[in-house]
């Protein structure tokens, strides 16, 4: 049985033990699955993280994505979830993704 770390204050899912083969990105208008085998690197700060894959670049903005960077570096993230715009203005503190943009590499 897979153990998954699910925290209601996070808008991502990181597996505790098993390393997933891919990461699903659920945007408001579409979903995308990127294999971890194409992951090159991640960089960022507390407000923004940039992930570079062989075929796509993903920019994640939000509150407290520094913790997300830790999960990404261990390739434990199986899902990134973009919030509905109204949820982005929630005053509740916590770690959350406020926007995700995906660009296909040329």
C-alpha positions as CSV (number, residue, x, y, z in Angstrom):
1,X,0.0,0.0,0.0
2,X,1.3,3.4,-0.9
3,X,1.6,6.0,1.8
4,X,0.9,9.5,0.6
5,X,1.5,12.7,2.5
6,X,-1.7,14.7,2.2
7,X,-2.0,18.0,4.0
8,X,-5.1,20.1,3.5
9,X,-2.9,23.3,3.6
10,X,-0.9,22.1,0.6
11,X,-1.9,22.0,-3.0
12,X,0.4,19.2,-3.9
13,X,0.8,15.6,-3.1
14,X,4.2,14.0,-2.2
15,X,4.6,10.3,-1.6
16,X,6.4,9.3,1.6
17,X,8.1,6.1,0.4
18,X,7.6,5.3,-3.2
19,X,9.0,7.6,-5.9
20,X,6.4,8.2,-8.6
21,X,7.3,7.7,-12.2
22,X,5.6,10.9,-13.2
23,X,4.1,14.2,-12.0
24,X,0.5,15.2,-12.9
25,X,-0.2,18.9,-13.2
26,X,-3.9,19.7,-13.0
27,X,-4.5,23.2,-14.5
28,X,-7.9,24.8,-14.7
29,X,-8.4,24.0,-18.4
30,X,-6.3,20.9,-18.9
31,X,-4.0,18.3,-17.2
32,X,-0.5,17.3,-18.1
33,X,1.7,14.4,-17.0
34,X,5.5,14.9,-17.1
35,X,7.8,11.9,-16.5
36,X,10.4,12.3,-13.8
37,X,12.9,10.7,-16.1
38,X,12.8,14.0,-18.1
39,X,13.3,16.3,-15.1
40,X,16.5,18.4,-15.3
41,X,16.4,20.8,-12.4
42,X,14.4,23.1,-10.1
43,X,15.3,26.5,-8.7
44,X,13.4,29.2,-6.8
45,X,12.6,31.1,-3.7
46,X,9.7,31.4,-1.3
47,X,7.5,33.0,-3.9
48,X,8.3,31.2,-7.1
49,X,9.8,27.9,-8.3
50,X,10.9,27.1,-11.8
51,X,11.0,23.4,-12.9
52,X,12.8,22.4,-16.1
53,X,12.0,19.2,-17.9
54,X,13.4,18.2,-21.3
55,X,10.1,19.1,-23.0
56,X,8.5,21.7,-20.7
57,X,9.2,24.5,-18.2
58,X,6.8,24.8,-15.3
59,X,6.6,27.9,-13.1
60,X,4.8,27.5,-9.7
61,X,3.9,30.6,-7.7
62,X,2.4,30.6,-4.2
63,X,2.7,30.9,-0.5
64,X,5.5,28.8,0.9
65,X,6.6,26.9,-2.1
66,X,10.0,26.5,-0.5
67,X,8.8,23.3,1.1
68,X,7.6,22.2,-2.3
69,X,11.1,22.6,-3.6
70,X,12.3,20.0,-1.0
71,X,9.7,17.5,-2.3
72,X,10.6,18.2,-5.9
73,X,14.3,17.7,-5.3
74,X,13.5,14.2,-4.0
75,X,11.2,13.6,-6.9
76,X,8.4,12.7,-4.5
77,X,5.7,14.9,-6.0
78,X,2.9,13.1,-7.9
79,X,0.4,15.9,-8.3
80,X,0.5,19.7,-8.6
81,X,-3.0,21.4,-8.4
82,X,-3.8,24.8,-9.7
83,X,-6.4,26.6,-7.5
84,X,-9.6,28.2,-8.8
85,X,-9.0,32.0,-8.9
86,X,-11.3,32.7,-5.9
87,X,-9.3,30.2,-3.8
88,X,-6.1,32.1,-4.5
89,X,-7.4,35.1,-2.4
90,X,-8.1,32.9,0.6
91,X,-6.8,34.6,3.8
92,X,-6.1,31.3,5.5
93,X,-2.4,30.9,6.1
94,X,-0.6,27.9,4.8
95,X,1.4,26.5,2.0
96,X,-0.5,26.7,-1.3
97,X,0.0,27.1,-5.0
98,X,-1.7,30.2,-6.4
99,X,-0.7,29.8,-10.0
100,X,1.0,27.3,-12.3
101,X,2.2,28.1,-15.8
102,X,3.5,25.5,-18.3
103,X,5.5,26.3,-21.4
104,X,6.5,23.8,-24.0
105,X,10.2,24.0,-24.8
106,X,11.2,24.9,-28.4
